[in-house]
């Protein structure tokens, strides 16, 4: 069996199969593979930025699933370097 690199094995983002990101409603929720595809960040970088309050937090969907609001991601994409979470410091799991 041929060994495939990670890029070959990666699943296509589910949300992009039907609706382009620019056409999604602000309240639509995207799962982590979609967020990785849109931002170009790795999973570890996303969660590191969340802990520092520098990336939008996901919303809990079920006990084992979370999703990010399209509107929050659009806000972050406009100013990724200077974006800050509008959360009280005690809600952050890292600095604050």
Secondary structure, 3 states (H helix, E strand, C coil): CCCCCHHHHCCCCHHHHCCCHHHCCCCCEECHHHHHHHHCCCHHHHHHHHHCCCCCCCEEEECCEEEEEHHHHHHHHHCCCCCCCCCCHHHCCCCC
